[in-house]
Amino acid sequence: MEIKFFNTMERRTMEFNAIKPGEVGLYTCGPTVYNFAHIGNFRAYMFEDILKRTLEYFGYKVHQVMNLTDVDDKTIRDSRAAGLPLRTFTEKYKKAFFEDIKALNIEPAEIYPAATDHIPEMIALIQTLMDKGFAYQAEDKCIYFSIDKFPAYGRLARIDRENQRAGVRINSDEYAKDSVADFALWKAWDENDGDVKWDSPWGPGRPGWHIECSAMSSKYLGTAFDIHTGGIDNMFPHHEDEIAQSEAASGKKWVNYWLHCEHLMLNGEKMSKSLGNFYTLRDLQAKGWLGKEIRWVLAGAHYRKKLNFTFEALAQARETLNRFTAFFSRMRGVNAAGDGSEIAEKIRLSLEKFGAAMADDLNTAEALAQLFDLSREANRLADTGTLSAKGALAVLEAFKQFDRILGCLEVDKEPEAEDIPAEITALAEERAAARKAKNFAESDRLRDEISSRGYLIEDAPGGVWKLKKK
């Protein structure tokens, strides 16, 4: 089946053709390990996981490289504030990142190169750029890339070079979209870096953020590879700078397809700590939400559209996944005779439409529609007693195929008996006491807390109550 992706560089949907038949080199921008990753980050990592799983679904062998940025302005700033050595500080967040992607059932990349383990490769790449005349050492002892020496600079982000000031230098790792300027490849050591420094031909210092990805991708994927992904916010300056330094060094096209995912919104607003709507995966887990429920929400919207993440969407995801679990259990219980022909054509069409949707630039909304359509038909046949055991088994096998990409259906899992944690029961008992004392404000507060942890409390006459999962 022909696979098509929207290539950001070309601003159009294009047929995907791998450089090496049957294999895909995929580079994905990973976390900067100075804090716990938030759900906006995981929107990007989920998109990249769906992309990888889709390519594998269609028979490609994917070699994915995801970097770990463990030295940059933020990691140095926060490690010094914590009074910890850089490696000790970042190790905590590396460990947390791997725990989080496991909770979301994100397939691990083939390699996770850490920036601090690849300083020699970065120095060698910078030296190549110096030798070719694309980089220079300024009076501040830092090494900068000269964008005027690379006329194609700005083509990914569609920057109007004519209206930009020439000769401006930017030392910081991240900067605004209107700040087109020569960017730092190597930062000379100063007191703000503390003990974070490496020796180089240009004096002690450390790499700039952008050179890290170019050096590590070329080491593990070569100087030309298939797909580079990331969030839309990384298009400029990070990806633009990566292209410039990589192609200036090699003299050839670096990446064939650029895929970018849109922002995650929370209740219709941009997520930020100042608005009080900033959540890590761990924050959501502490409220009782499961990784598979969060995954369902993150996977539900097309990657090139903004995703509005709400707690109502999480509650709906829980209900939907519970219904699917019950449906799978029902299918396993079907024991009527027959050869499965009563639903074979429906299964074939559903799988065909699912594959076509995913091949069409990862159209997850259309793909998900096939799950509901097939389950409705299987339930209808089961209701009338015309679904055979072989047909039901074939339905389950189809859902396992869907789950190769979706990764959250747990087709073989039996419904769990209602198991209410002791602390939730204790809160419910406190609420009952508050209601009896006519302390309705406290009663409402406890009900909301129980709800935030993923449970509902149902009241009956005479002070009787019942707990259940949402």
Residue, then its C-alpha position, 0 to 999 in steps of 0.5 A: m500500500e502506498i504510504k503518504f506523509f505531509n512533508t513540512m519542507e515541501r508543504r505538501t503530502m508526498e508518497f513515501n519512498a525509503i532510501k533503502p528499500g524496506e528500511v527506514g532511518l528515523y530521527t526524533c527529537g527527544p527530551t531535554v532532561y532537566n525536569f519531568a516531561h509534560i503531556g505536551n512533550f508526550r503528544a510529540y513522542m506519541f505521534e512518533d510512536i504511532l509513526k514508527r508502529t505504522l511503518e512497521y505495520f506495513g513491513y518496514k524495519v525502522h531504525q529509530v534514534m532519539n537523542l537525550t539532551d543532557v547538556d544545554d542552558k537549562t540543564i546547566r542552570d538547574s543542576r547548579a541551582a540544585g547543587l548537583p553535578l550535571r550527570t547526577f542531576t540529569e540521571k534522575y530525569k532520564k530514568a523518569f523519562f524511560e519509566d514514563i514511555k513504558a507507562l504509555n506503551i511507547e516502543p523504545a527507540e533502537i538507540y538513545p544517544a546522550a549528548t554528553d557521550h558524543i562530545p568528540e563527534m560534535i567537535a569533529l563536525i564543528q571542525t569540518l564546518m570551520d575547515k569549509g568556511f561555514a563557521y568562525q570564532a568570534e571575539d567572545k571565543c565562541i564558534y558560530f555558524s555563518i548563515d550568510k554562507f548557507p544561502a538555503y537557510g530558512r527554507l524549512a520555516r519559510i523565513d524571509r531572509e531579505n528583511q533580517r539583519a546580517g552579522v547578529r550573533i545568538n549565543s543562547d540555545e533557544y531564541a525567538k522566530d524573528s531572531v535569525a542570526d549566526f548561532a553558536l556551535w561551541k560555547a566558550w566556558d564562562e563562570n555560569d557553566g560551573d564545572v561543565k566544560w570539555d577541551s576543544p581546539w578552540g579552548p574549553g567549553r561545551p556544544g550548542w544545542h543544535i550541533e548535538c542532533s546533527a552529530m548524533s544523527s549522522k553517527y547512527l543514521g548516516t549523513a542522509f536519512d529518511i525521516h526527521t520528526g519533532g514538535i512544530d515549535n522545534m521547526f525554528p530555530h532547532h531544525e533549521d539550524e540542524i539542516a544548515q550545519s548538517e548539509a554544509a558539512s556533508g554537501k548533500k541533502w540531509v533529510n528526505y521527509w520532515l514531519h511535525c506535530e502540532h501543539l497540545m492545548l489543555n481545556g482550550e488554552k496553551m499549557s503553562k505553569s502560570l495558568g495552573n494547567f501544567y501537567t506531567l504524566r505523573d500528575l495525571q497518574a496521581k489523579g488515577w488516570l492510566g497510561k492506556e487512557i492517556r495514550w488513547v487521548l493523545a493518539g485520537a487527534h491527527y498529529r497536524k491538528k492541535l489536540n485539546f486535552t481535557f479531563e472529560a476526554l480522559a473519562q471518555a477514554r476510560e469508558t471507551l476502553n472499558r467497553f472494548t475490554a467487555f466486548f473482547s470478553r464477549m467475543r471470547g465467550v461466543n461458542a456457536a458453530g460456523d466457519g466465520s464467513e458471516i463476518a469475514e468480509k466485514i473484517r477484511l474491509s475494516l482492516e483494509k480501511f484501517g490500513a488505508a487511513m494510517a497510510d494516508d498521513l496517519n489519519t487516526a480519526e478515520a482509522l479509529a472509526q473502523l474499530f467502532d464499526l467492526s465492534r458494532e457489527a460483531n455485537r449485532l451478529a452476536d445478539t442474533g446468535t449468528l456469530s460463530a466462535k471462529g468468526a468471533l476469534a477472527v474479530l479478536e485477531a483483527f483488533k490485535q492488528f489494530d493494536r499493533i499501531l494503537g497500543c492500548l486495547e489489551v485485547d487478551k485482558e479479561p475485565e477486572a473485578e471491581d477493586i477499590p483501593a482502601e484510601i478511596t473507601a476511607l474518603a467515601e466513609e469520611r464523606a458519609a460522615a460529613r453528609k450525616a453531620k450536614n457538612f455539605a461543603e466538606s461532603d462536596r470536597l470529598r466527592d470531588e477528590i474521589s472523582s479526581r482519583g478516578y472513582l464515582i460515588e453513588d448515593a442511595p436512600g438511608g445513607v447508603w453509598k457505592l463506589k465504582k471506577k469511572 
